[in-house]
Amino acid sequence: MRTIVDLPAEQVAALDAYTKAEGISRAEAVRRAVAAFVPRHGERHGSLRDHPAFGSSKGKAVDSVEQVRKLRAEWDHRP
């Protein structure tokens, strides 16, 4: 399969450094990244309930709607 992907300049520079160090093409680097990201056939991954952060706010007096607003407001103040 062929595809076109737009990457930020910082990622392109990091990708180029990686490909040079490994002596591989960009295409091979992307294939490796996809292989590492996509679960292998037959493998089962644990539930999100197994993640240590799951339920970390349980029992706290937190207004979830207000919490989401605060988090989204952080996105408006990017450097």
C-alpha positions, 0 to 999 in steps of 0.5 A, a space after each residue: 500500500 502506498 500513502 502520503 503523510 504530512 509530518 511536521 518538520 521536527 518529526 521529519 528531522 527526527 525520522 531522518 536522524 533515525 534512518 541515517 543511524 539505522 541505515 534504512 529508508 524512510 519507508 522502512 522506518 515507517 513500516 517499523 513504526 506501524 508494526 510496533 504500533 499496531 497489535 499483532 494478530 491474535 494478541 489481546 491487550 488488557 482492558 483500560 480498566 487495567 491501566 493505573 490511571 483508571 479510576 484515579 479521580 474516583 472518590 474526589 469531589 471533581 466536576 467532570 465538565 469543569 475539569 474538561 473545560 480546564 483541560 481544553 483551555 490549556 490547548 488554547 495557550 500553546 507555546 
